[in-house]
Every structure is written in C-alpha cells, then in structure tokens.
Amino acid sequence: MILEPQGRLQKASLRARVTWLAAFCVAGAVALVSFGAYMVVRKSTYDALNESLRTRAVAVATGEKINTPDFVGKYPAAFLAAGDVKMGVLLADTGQLLYPQGFDRPPTTEEAWDVAQGERDEFIWTDHRTESRVIAVKYQPGQAIIIAQSMSPQRTTLAKLSVVLLLIGGAGVLLAAIAGTAVARTGLRPVQRLTEATERVATTGDLTSIPVSGDDELARLTHSFNAMLGAVAESQERQRRLVADAGHELRTPLTSMRTNLELLLASERPDSPTLSEEDKREIQSDVRAQLDELTTLIGDLVELAREDAPQVIQEPVDLVEVVERALDRARRRASSAVTFDVQLQPWTLLGDSSALERAVLNLLDNAVKFSPAGSSVRLNLRQVGDGSAVVEVADAGPGIAEADLPHVFERFYRSTEARTLPGSGLGLAIVKQVAQRHGGTATAGRAPEGGALFTLRLPGRP
C-alpha cells in the first residue's frame, strides 16, 4: 500500500509530472516565504510588546507616587489607573507581592524576585498560564515593579496573519498548477507531434517530415528527427534501387542461361532434332560464362550490401600492406602481358583493412580489364600534405568519355565500351562506398598516359 502512490506517479504522463513539479516548487517557495514572513512579524510584534512594557514600567517607576497605610514607602500612582494591565510590587525582605485591591494578581517567577533583590536590572518573560507578557524592573531598594499585559491582541494578529498567508500560498500553488499545465501543454506539443510521427511511421511506414516551429531544444529535436526520417527514406530508396537494378541485371544472364539449358534438354528428347557437338560445346561455354557472371554479380551484391550496413570495425591499418595484398591478387588474375609500375609511401589510418583491400583490388581489376597487351598499370600511394594520402591507379586504355565521368561510380552503370566486357557494374560503386565510410573520396579522370585515372583519397597519418 505504501508503494502504490509512487507507482501511480511513475505511470503519470509527462504533462502531469510537469504540473506537479511546478506546483511543488511554488508550494515550497511559498512555504519558505510565508514561514519567514510569519517569523519576522512574530518577532517584531513581541519586540514591540516588550518595548511597550519596558517603557511603561519605567514610567510607573519614575512617575508620581502616593502614600498608603498598607504599603511600605510611596505607592506608584499609576497603579490607580491600571486598567489594561496587572501591576504589583515585590518586597524582597518580606517576600510579599502587593497589588491594588480589586485587580487581578500579577504572575511572578523566581527571576522576578532576583530583580527585587537587586541581582538583575529587569526580567521579561511569558506566563503561559495567563497568556500574558510580564516584566519586572527595579523600583526601590529591595523592591521591584511587575507589570503583566495580555498577549491576546498579538496572538489574534498572528493567527489572522497565518490564515492570510495560508490562503495566499494556496492561491499561489493553484495558479502555479494552472500555469504548469498550460506550459506543459504548450511546451510538449512538439513532443506530441514527434510521438504521433513515430506512431505513424511504425503503423504506415510514412516518412513525411514534421513541421518545425521555433528554435529551441524541441525544435532542434524535431530537426534531428526529420534528419533521421530523411536518412531512413534515403536508405529505403537505395534499397529499392538496388533491388530493381539487381533484378534487371540478374534477369539477362538468367534468361540466357535458361534458354540454353532448355535447348540442351530439348535436344535430348527422342523426337527432337539433335545438336552437333560443336553447338553443344558453344552452349556449354555460354552456360559457364553466364554462371561466372552470376557468381560475380551475386558476390558484388553481397559486398555492396555489406558496405551499406553500419560498420563498427575501427583498427589501425597499414595502407601499404593493404595495397600490396590487393596487388598480389590482381597480379594472379591479370595476364602476363600487363605489368604494374608501383610506388608506395608509408601511410596508416583507422578503418577496415578487408574493405580497403577490396576497394584497391577493384581499381586494379578495372585497370587491367581496359589495359591493352604490353601496357603497364601505374599504382601510386603518396602523401598529399593535407592530412591525407591518395591511391592512384592509372591505365593505358581508351580512357573514360566525358559523358561517362559523372556516372562511373553509380551502381550497375557500364559505359558503351564496358558492356561487352565481363563485370557487374558494381566494382566502382563499392570503391566509392568504402572511401566514404573511411572519411575519404573517390574520383575518376584521365591519366597522362591517355587512359583512365582513379584516385582514392583517405585521411590518416604517415
């Protein structure tokens, strides 16, 4: 039962919690201010009462005196006009308290007798039995005057002040709760829009941006959420393009391979015309070539999908070792008619060595594919002095047409000259993605040798 209210509070909405927080803060502030004001007024009231008693006692002690037969010495004349106070005289030698007949006896205390005996100049105290404030001051040797005044007016004033402070504090808390509700409703409206947007995305998949108003923290949160929606939309669009392009690229070799296989199967039927051995060898060669093309295309698609996924591999990479491994693989794939002119400078960076090796290998394979027999592929790794290094791969082939330069890194893009050569059209797209993932860039141009020049720029240090 004790934990139930806390559980309900934890389940309360953010708007309700903001309202309660505002109310509690104002209640605390009002309580502190009210307590401070009450204590100041209370002290001032009692100080004023003490000063009034002290002034009156001095006036009585120094005022006119009369002789009476039942009083030792002169009797203070003020005793005869004591209407709102109780007055008396303490006699230290006899231990008597004398006060006017017909009036109430003033209260005494042990410290008051000390004043009569001359041990104190005065003593002020509160008599709770009679609810009065009492003062004892020296009068004559061995005597002290006692004056007691009721504290009812002061108590009434303080009680009224307590009621007023309580009412004002309650009104302040109520206004704070109303203001907190209004502020929470207004301030949390962008949060409500974000909530509705997330529910819309989860339910319908609609990635429409949310309208932004203002420039506060919630507006920045909305901008960030819109940026996230844009990134998700762009990712979905890339996936759709990849699926569409992959389906288009896969359809051609699959259709051709299916046609060849159906032709081979049909030739095996008893009532069908047979194919010559030469035709069978050509069909089998086409099927093997189409299988190789499919294998390459599927491998590139898998690699491209892996590059699209978020990567967390960040390790020190020696770029020279990466380039040398890619170069060894390229040499094994290339014919002996193509040579490599290699110049490498030390460079290290944080990244994925496997992905970097695949990017360099793609550039080398592309250069070998377009290089004529007896030519050389130039491979340079050099520092450029701005905190980055470049990997340059240049060939002596026909080069890249001006119309094709803006598109060479697009997925499945193949120039007119490249359509008759093996390849999937994804190798350079993988190079670009690897470069971007490592904070670099990939560019294409024309080499001094006349062929294509591909440059991979990567940050790092020597």
Rosetta blueprint (number, residue, H / E / L):
1 M L
2 I L
3 L L
4 E H
5 P H
6 Q H
7 G H
8 R H
9 L H
10 Q H
11 K H
12 A L
13 S L
14 L H
15 R H
16 A H
17 R H
18 V H
19 T H
20 W H
21 L H
22 A H
23 A H
24 F H
25 C H
26 V H
27 A H
28 G H
29 A H
30 V H
31 A H
32 L H
33 V H
34 S H
35 F H
36 G H
37 A H
38 Y H
39 M H
40 V H
41 V H
42 R H
43 K H
44 S H
45 T H
46 Y H
47 D H
48 A H
49 L H
50 N H
51 E H
52 S H
53 L H
54 R H
55 T H
56 R H
57 A H
58 V H
59 A H
60 V H
61 A H
62 T H
63 G L
64 E L
65 K E
66 I E
67 N E
68 T L
69 P L
70 D L
71 F L
72 V L
73 G L
74 K E
75 Y E
76 P E
77 A H
78 A H
79 F H
80 L H
81 A H
82 A L
83 G L
84 D L
85 V E
86 K E
87 M E
88 G E
89 V E
90 L E
91 L E
92 A L
93 D L
94 T L
95 G L
96 Q E
97 L E
98 L E
99 Y L
100 P L
101 Q L
102 G L
103 F L
104 D L
105 R L
106 P L
107 P L
108 T L
109 T L
110 E H
111 E H
112 A H
113 W H
114 D H
115 V H
116 A H
117 Q L
118 G L
119 E L
120 R L
121 D L
122 E E
123 F E
124 I E
125 W E
126 T E
127 D E
128 H L
129 R L
130 T L
131 E L
132 S E
133 R E
134 V E
135 I E
136 A E
137 V E
138 K E
139 Y L
140 Q L
141 P L
142 G L
143 Q E
144 A E
145 I E
146 I E
147 I E
148 A E
149 Q E
150 S E
151 M L
152 S H
153 P H
154 Q H
155 R H
156 T H
157 T H
158 L H
159 A H
160 K H
161 L H
162 S H
163 V H
164 V H
165 L H
166 L H
167 L H
168 I H
169 G H
170 G H
171 A H
172 G H
173 V H
174 L H
175 L H
176 A H
177 A H
178 I H
179 A H
180 G H
181 T H
182 A H
183 V H
184 A H
185 R H
186 T H
187 G H
188 L L
189 R H
190 P H
191 V H
192 Q H
193 R H
194 L H
195 T H
196 E H
197 A H
198 T H
199 E H
200 R H
201 V H
202 A H
203 T H
204 T H
205 G L
206 D L
207 L L
208 T L
209 S L
210 I L
211 P L
212 V L
213 S L
214 G L
215 D L
216 D L
217 E H
218 L H
219 A H
220 R H
221 L H
222 T H
223 H H
224 S H
225 F H
226 N H
227 A H
228 M H
229 L H
230 G H
231 A H
232 V H
233 A H
234 E H
235 S H
236 Q H
237 E H
238 R H
239 Q H
240 R H
241 R H
242 L H
243 V H
244 A H
245 D H
246 A H
247 G H
248 H H
249 E H
250 L H
251 R H
252 T H
253 P H
254 L H
255 T H
256 S H
257 M H
258 R H
259 T H
260 N H
261 L H
262 E H
263 L H
264 L H
265 L H
266 A H
267 S H
268 E L
269 R L
270 P L
271 D L
272 S L
273 P L
274 T L
275 L L
276 S L
277 E H
278 E H
279 D H
280 K H
281 R H
282 E H
283 I H
284 Q H
285 S H
286 D H
287 V H
288 R H
289 A H
290 Q H
291 L H
292 D H
293 E H
294 L H
295 T H
296 T H
297 L H
298 I H
299 G H
300 D H
301 L H
302 V H
303 E H
304 L H
305 A H
306 R H
307 E H
308 D H
309 A L
310 P L
311 Q L
312 V L
313 I L
314 Q L
315 E E
316 P E
317 V E
318 D E
319 L H
320 V H
321 E H
322 V H
323 V H
324 E H
325 R H
326 A H
327 L H
328 D H
329 R H
330 A H
331 R H
332 R H
333 R H
334 A L
335 S L
336 S L
337 A L
338 V L
339 T E
340 F E
341 D E
342 V E
343 Q E
344 L E
345 Q L
346 P L
347 W L
348 T E
349 L E
350 L E
351 G E
352 D L
353 S H
354 S H
355 A H
356 L H
357 E H
358 R H
359 A H
360 V H
361 L H
362 N H
363 L H
364 L H
365 D H
366 N H
367 A H
368 V H
369 K H
370 F H
371 S L
372 P L
373 A L
374 G L
375 S L
376 S E
377 V E
378 R E
379 L E
380 N E
381 L E
382 R E
383 Q E
384 V L
385 G L
386 D L
387 G L
388 S E
389 A E
390 V E
391 V E
392 E E
393 V E
394 A E
395 D L
396 A L
397 G L
398 P L
399 G L
400 I L
401 A L
402 E L
403 A L
404 D L
405 L H
406 P H
407 H H
408 V L
409 F L
410 E L
411 R L
412 F L
413 Y L
414 R L
415 S L
416 T L
417 E L
418 A L
419 R L
420 T L
421 L L
422 P L
423 G L
424 S L
425 G L
426 L L
427 G H
428 L H
429 A H
430 I H
431 V H
432 K H
433 Q H
434 V H
435 A H
436 Q H
437 R H
438 H L
439 G L
440 G L
441 T E
442 A E
443 T E
444 A E
445 G E
446 R E
447 A L
448 P L
449 E L
450 G L
451 G L
452 A E
453 L E
454 F E
455 T E
456 L E
457 R E
458 L E
459 P E
460 G L
461 R E
462 P L
